[in-house]
């Protein structure tokens, strides 16, 4: 299980995450911040859990490219 978390409040809207992981991230037309597609919100932390192992690499690239370091990617059993 891959767990991706986005701390959306701190997003600056650079769009790097959308460029490298467009299946998982999109930009809001309302406020220009990133949206983690299909995620659930808990106190400003948007979390997506997926069993698709192919999600790990693009989301790790998004994490590495995020200038404000608000994306986390982990694996659970």
PyMOL commands that set and color helices and strands:
alter all, ss='L'
color gray80, all
select helices_A, chain A and resi 8-10+16-20+55-65
alter helices_A, ss='H'
color red, helices_A
select strands_A, chain A and resi 2-7+25-27+34-36+40-42+45-50+71-75
alter strands_A, ss='S'
color yellow, strands_A
deselect
rebuild
show_as cartoon
